[in-house]
Amino acid sequence: MPDFLSPVFWLIITLGILVTVHEWGHFIVARWCGVHIERFSVGFGRALFKRVGKNGTEYQIAVIPLGGYVKMLDEREQEVAPERQAMAFNRQSLRKRFAIVAAGPFANLLLCVLLLWAALVIGTPGLRPLLGPSQGLAQQAGFAIGDEIRSIDGQPVQTWNDALPALALAAMDQRALAIEVQTLDGSPQRRVLPLDKLAKDYQQAELFKEIGFTPFFANPSTYIGSVLANGPSYGVLLPGDRITAINRKPVSTFGDIPALLAEHATSTAHNVQVDVERKGTPMSFLIAPVAADIDGAKVWRIGIGNVAASKVVQYPFWQALPVATAKTWGMATDSFAVIGRLFSGKASMDNLSSPIGIAQAADNQAGWGISAFLSFLAAISLALCIMNLLPIPVLDGGHLLYFMIEGLTGKPLTDSAQAVGQMIGAAMLVGLLSIAIFNDFFRIIS
């Protein structure tokens, strides 16, 4: 598939699934409440396939696969025969109308939990929150290469996806952050990241650079992550040592080591000289490699492993559901926290992303495998839920706001007042989408 088509394909899959589920929420609750559904459409535009059900509902798949819609019987849109007026949306009680409108966002919320549940049962790949070389504020706080973040403000951290929201929110608030780490040698340490010293106008899109963090995976390294018990290096090399040379030949990445050890096969010397740096101190050791037969080929090893930058987060299915529920709650609170900071000015509009950014992210996550893509779908489903709950006319949240006003005043807003609200809401959405599209194009160009 051409490179430019892959993001488009995954965007269609993402929005097609999530918006259809959203509309299904409206559809199923409207049916329960006795409202007649005129049409349930997957996609927009001209119908490619349609079927009329026994109850008169038209089901169709349309040519533009970016979502869908539900058309309900409503006297405000068409003339309704007297015998069918009881099935019109506008004739329903306030409680039923509220439930029908709220069902769309709720369907996305429920889908988020289920998708995360499935991803955690399959096993979600993630990047361990390991640090490379530190600079600036992070260096002042004592963060070192190989530190793995274990908790932030007392909240457990398993991957960078867990760490990023907490770091971003604390940076927006410019408050110091207590972080528990485990060093390469396995010892626990507590560090305080002085985010209160960030510049007021720091670049939120360059969070790591501003903090002074460099993720470990971004730096090819020769740090030892493990030493095989009773292997050639056991009792000699230690986790956290950085290999600098083998037989006086420089080592720049862990991938160089097998080739350098392979030269041992033609050497008359029994030992190889391994030069390392241990906590800044250079050291040299003589180690006798051992041969292993791999697919008929002799491979020389010294019994060490590198620092794995990735991990798989997996739970049994009965444990995955409460974990998925807790993750959904955490993601939701973080999202509302960012929205609040957008309104207060603490969060930059640069954080907004459009369908262009979603397409790129969907394509990227699909490349990590099914569980990573399911996790991504879950996050976008939750975002769709939260966005639709915002009290902006034209969104579900705007309609819910109208219903709350009706409940307080005892009468619905006039059609003219609702029309004005719709125009204001549409203008707001166009403005936000324009900013988001500009942000995505700027990221691509830069």
C-alpha positions in Angstrom: 0.0 0.0 0.0 1.4 3.5 -0.9 2.7 5.4 2.1 0.1 8.2 1.8 -2.8 5.7 1.5 -2.0 3.8 4.7 -2.9 6.6 7.1 -6.1 7.3 5.1 -7.1 3.6 5.3 -6.6 3.5 9.1 -8.4 6.8 9.6 -11.4 5.3 7.8 -11.3 2.2 9.9 -10.9 4.2 13.1 -13.7 6.8 12.5 -15.9 4.2 10.8 -15.9 2.0 13.9 -16.1 4.7 16.6 -18.7 6.9 15.0 -20.9 3.9 14.1 -20.8 2.7 17.7 -21.6 6.2 18.8 -24.7 6.3 16.6 -25.6 2.7 17.6 -25.9 4.0 21.2 -28.4 6.6 20.1 -30.2 4.0 17.9 -30.7 1.3 20.5 -31.9 3.6 23.3 -34.2 5.4 21.0 -35.7 2.1 20.1 -36.1 1.2 23.8 -37.9 4.5 24.3 -40.4 3.8 21.5 -39.0 6.3 19.0 -39.3 5.3 15.4 -35.9 5.3 13.5 -36.3 6.4 9.9 -32.8 5.5 8.9 -29.6 4.0 10.4 -26.7 4.8 8.1 -23.1 3.6 8.2 -21.3 6.3 6.3 -22.6 9.4 4.6 -23.8 10.3 1.1 -25.3 8.1 -1.6 -26.3 4.6 -0.4 -24.2 1.7 -1.7 -26.5 -0.9 0.0 -29.8 -0.5 1.8 -32.4 -2.7 3.3 -35.8 -1.8 5.0 -36.6 -3.7 8.1 -40.0 -5.0 9.2 -40.5 -1.9 11.4 -39.9 0.4 8.5 -36.4 1.4 9.5 -34.0 1.8 6.5 -30.6 0.4 7.1 -27.9 1.5 4.7 -24.1 1.6 4.0 -23.2 4.9 2.3 -20.3 5.9 0.0 -18.4 8.1 2.5 -17.2 5.7 5.2 -16.3 8.4 7.8 -18.9 7.6 10.5 -22.7 7.4 10.3 -25.9 8.9 11.5 -29.4 8.0 12.9 -32.4 9.8 11.6 -35.4 9.7 14.0 -39.0 10.6 13.4 -39.3 14.2 14.5 -42.1 16.7 13.9 -39.6 19.6 13.8 -38.2 18.1 10.6 -41.3 16.6 8.8 -45.0 16.4 9.0 -46.0 13.3 11.1 -49.4 11.6 10.9 -51.4 11.8 14.1 -51.3 8.0 14.7 -47.4 8.1 14.6 -46.9 11.2 16.7 -46.3 9.2 19.9 -43.2 7.7 18.2 -41.7 11.1 17.4 -38.5 12.1 19.3 -39.8 15.6 20.1 -42.9 14.0 21.8 -40.9 12.0 24.3 -40.5 12.9 27.9 -37.5 15.0 29.0 -36.0 12.0 30.7 -36.2 9.8 27.5 -34.8 12.5 25.3 -31.9 13.0 27.7 -31.2 9.3 27.7 -31.3 9.0 23.9 -28.8 11.8 23.4 -26.5 10.7 26.2 -26.4 7.1 24.9 -24.0 8.0 22.0 -21.2 9.2 24.3 -21.9 6.4 26.8 -21.5 3.8 24.0 -18.1 5.3 23.2 -17.2 5.2 26.9 -18.3 1.5 27.2 -16.4 0.7 24.0 -13.2 2.2 25.5 -13.4 -0.1 28.5 -14.0 -3.2 26.3 -11.2 -2.3 23.8 -8.7 -1.8 26.7 -9.9 -5.1 28.2 -9.3 -6.9 25.0 -5.9 -5.2 24.5 -4.7 -6.1 28.1 -5.8 -9.7 27.7 -3.9 -10.0 24.4 -0.9 -8.1 25.8 -0.2 -4.5 24.9 3.3 -3.6 23.8 4.8 -0.5 25.3 8.0 1.4 25.9 9.5 1.1 29.3 9.9 4.5 30.9 13.7 4.3 30.8 15.9 7.4 30.6 18.9 8.1 28.5 21.3 11.0 29.1 19.7 13.8 31.1 20.1 17.5 30.8 18.8 20.7 32.3 16.2 20.3 35.1 16.4 16.5 34.9 20.1 16.5 35.3 19.9 18.9 38.3 17.4 16.5 39.9 20.0 13.6 39.6 18.3 11.5 36.8 20.8 9.2 35.2 21.1 6.9 32.2 19.1 3.8 32.8 16.8 5.2 35.5 13.4 3.6 35.0 10.4 5.6 36.3 8.3 3.4 38.6 5.9 5.9 40.0 4.9 9.6 39.7 3.3 11.3 42.7 2.7 7.8 44.1 0.9 6.5 41.0 2.4 3.4 39.5 4.0 3.7 36.0 4.6 0.8 33.7 5.2 2.5 30.3 5.8 5.9 28.9 2.1 6.1 28.1 1.5 6.1 31.9 4.2 8.7 32.6 3.4 11.3 29.9 0.1 12.6 31.2 1.4 13.1 34.7 4.5 14.9 33.4 2.5 17.1 31.0 -0.1 18.2 33.6 2.6 18.9 36.2 4.5 20.9 33.7 1.4 22.9 32.8 0.9 23.7 36.5 4.7 24.2 36.9 4.9 22.3 40.1 7.7 20.0 41.4 7.1 16.3 40.9 8.1 13.4 43.1 9.3 10.5 41.0 10.4 7.1 42.1 13.0 5.4 39.9 14.9 2.1 39.7 18.5 2.5 38.6 20.3 0.2 36.2 21.9 -1.7 39.1 18.4 -2.3 40.6 18.4 0.1 43.5 15.3 2.3 44.2 15.8 6.1 44.3 13.5 9.1 44.8 14.0 12.2 42.8 12.2 15.5 42.7 11.8 17.0 39.2 11.7 20.8 39.7 9.1 21.7 37.1 8.3 24.8 39.1 11.5 26.2 37.5 10.3 25.8 33.9 10.1 29.0 31.9 6.6 30.5 31.8 6.6 30.3 28.0 8.1 26.8 27.6 7.2 24.8 24.5 4.6 22.3 25.5 5.1 20.3 22.3 8.7 19.9 23.2 8.1 18.6 26.7 11.0 16.2 27.0 13.5 18.8 25.6 12.2 21.4 28.1 12.5 19.0 31.0 15.8 17.5 29.9 14.6 14.0 29.5 15.9 11.7 26.7 14.1 8.4 26.4 16.5 5.5 26.6 15.1 3.9 23.4 16.2 7.0 21.4 19.9 6.3 22.2 21.6 3.2 20.8 23.5 2.0 23.8 25.8 -0.6 25.2 24.5 -0.7 28.7 24.2 -4.1 30.2 20.8 -4.9 31.4 21.3 -8.5 32.7 24.1 -10.9 33.5 23.5 -14.6 33.0 23.9 -16.5 36.3 27.0 -18.8 36.2 27.7 -17.5 32.7 31.2 -16.2 31.5 30.5 -12.7 32.8 28.9 -13.7 36.1 30.6 -12.0 39.1 32.7 -9.8 36.7 30.3 -7.5 34.8 27.3 -5.8 36.4 24.0 -4.5 35.2 24.6 -0.8 34.4 28.1 -1.3 33.1 28.6 0.3 29.6 30.7 -1.8 27.2 33.1 0.5 25.4 35.4 -2.0 23.5 36.1 -5.7 22.9 39.6 -6.6 22.2 40.4 -2.9 22.0 37.8 -2.5 19.1 35.2 0.2 19.9 31.6 -0.8 20.6 29.0 1.8 19.6 25.8 -0.3 19.9 24.9 -3.6 21.5 24.5 -5.0 18.0 28.3 -4.7 17.5 29.1 -7.2 20.2 28.2 -10.5 18.4 30.4 -9.6 15.4 33.4 -8.7 17.6 33.0 -11.9 19.6 32.8 -13.9 16.3 36.4 -12.9 15.6 37.3 -14.9 18.7 36.7 -18.1 16.6 39.9 -17.3 14.6 41.9 -16.1 17.6 44.4 -18.2 19.5 43.7 -16.3 22.7 41.2 -18.0 25.1 40.0 -14.8 26.6 38.7 -11.5 25.1 39.4 -8.1 26.7 36.1 -6.4 27.6 36.5 -2.7 28.4 33.6 -1.1 30.3 32.7 2.1 32.1 31.2 1.6 35.6 29.7 4.7 37.1 32.1 6.8 35.1 35.2 4.7 35.9 36.9 2.8 33.0 37.7 -0.8 33.7 39.0 -3.8 31.7 38.3 -7.5 32.2 39.4 -10.8 30.6 36.4 -13.0 29.9 36.3 -16.4 28.2 33.4 -16.6 25.7 31.5 -19.8 25.2 30.2 -21.2 22.0 26.5 -21.9 21.3 25.1 -23.8 18.3 22.3 -21.7 16.7 20.7 -23.3 13.6 23.9 -25.1 12.8 26.2 -22.0 13.2 28.6 -21.5 16.1 27.9 -18.3 18.0 30.1 -16.9 20.7 28.6 -15.4 23.9 29.7 -13.9 27.1 26.4 -14.2 29.0 25.0 -10.7 29.0 21.8 -9.0 27.8 21.1 -5.5 26.8 18.5 -3.2 28.5 15.2 -4.0 26.9 13.4 -0.8 26.0 10.0 -2.4 25.4 7.7 -4.5 27.4 4.3 -6.2 27.1 1.6 -5.3 29.6 -0.7 -8.3 30.0 -3.3 -9.6 32.5 -5.6 -12.6 32.8 -9.0 -11.8 31.5 -10.6 -11.6 34.9 -8.0 -9.1 36.1 -7.9 -7.1 32.9 -11.5 -5.7 33.2 -11.0 -3.8 36.5 -7.6 -2.6 35.2 -9.2 -1.4 31.9 -11.9 0.4 34.0 -9.3 2.1 36.1 -7.3 3.1 33.0 -10.4 4.5 31.4 -11.1 6.6 34.5 -7.5 7.8 34.6 -7.6 8.8 30.9 -10.9 10.6 31.4 -9.7 12.6 34.4 -6.5 13.5 32.6 -8.5 14.6 29.5 -10.8 16.8 31.5 -7.8 18.2 33.3 -6.2 19.2 30.0 -9.5 20.7 28.8 -9.7 22.8 32.0 -6.2 24.0 31.4 -7.0 24.9 27.8 -9.7 27.3 29.1 -7.5 28.7 31.8 -4.6 29.2 29.4 -2.2 26.8 31.0 -2.4 24.4 28.2 -1.4 25.5 24.7 -3.7 25.2 21.6 -0.7 23.5 20.0 -2.0 20.3 21.8 -5.0 20.1 19.5 -4.9 17.6 16.7 -7.1 17.1 13.7 -8.1 14.0 11.7 -4.7 14.4 9.9 -2.9 13.8 13.2 -5.4 10.9 14.1 -4.7 9.3 10.7 -0.9 9.4 11.3 -1.3 8.0 14.8 -3.7 5.3 13.7 -1.2 4.2 11.0 1.7 4.2 13.5 -0.2 2.2 16.1 -1.5 -0.3 13.6 2.2 -1.0 12.9 2.7 -2.1 16.5 0.1 -4.9 16.2 -3.5 -5.5 17.0 -3.4 -4.9 20.8 -1.6 -1.5 20.3 -4.3 -0.5 17.7 -7.1 -1.6 20.1 -5.6 0.6 22.8 -5.4 3.5 20.3 -9.1 2.9 19.3 -10.0 3.0 23.0 -8.2 6.3 23.5 -9.9 7.9 20.5 -13.3 6.4 21.5 -12.9 8.1 24.9 -11.9 11.3 23.3 -15.0 11.2 21.1 -17.1 10.6 24.2 -15.6 13.6 26.0 -15.8 15.9 23.0 -19.4 15.1 22.5 -20.2 15.9 26.1 -18.8 19.4 25.9 -21.7 21.9 26.2 -21.3 23.2 22.7 -24.5 23.4 20.6 -24.5 21.0 17.6 -22.8 18.4 19.8 -24.6 16.0 22.1 -23.5 18.0 25.1 -25.2 21.1 23.6 -28.5 19.2 23.4 -28.1 17.9 26.9 -27.5 21.6 28.0 -30.8 22.5 26.3 -32.5 19.7 28.1 -31.1 20.8 31.5 -32.3 24.4 30.8 -35.8 22.9 30.0 -35.8 20.9 33.2 -34.9 24.0 35.3 -37.3 26.4 33.5 -40.1 24.0 32.8 -40.2 24.9 29.1 -37.9 24.2 26.1 -35.8 26.9 24.5 -37.4 28.6 21.5 -36.5 27.4 18.1 -34.9 30.7 17.3 -32.7 30.5 20.5 -31.6 27.0 19.6 -30.8 28.1 16.0 -28.6 30.8 17.3 -26.9 28.3 19.6 -26.3 26.0 16.7 -24.6 28.7 14.6 -22.4 29.7 17.5 -21.5 26.0 18.1 -20.7 25.4 14.5 -18.5 28.5 14.4 -16.6 27.3 17.5 -16.1 23.8 16.0 -14.9 25.2 12.7 -12.4 27.5 14.6 -11.1 24.6 16.8 -10.8 22.3 13.7 -8.9 25.0 11.8 -6.4 25.4 14.6 -6.0 21.6 14.9 -5.4 21.3 11.1 -2.9 24.1 11.2 -1.1 22.4 14.1 -0.9 19.1 12.2 0.4 20.7 9.0 3.0 22.6 10.9 4.2 19.4 12.6 4.5 17.7 9.2 6.3 20.6 7.6 8.7 21.1 10.5 
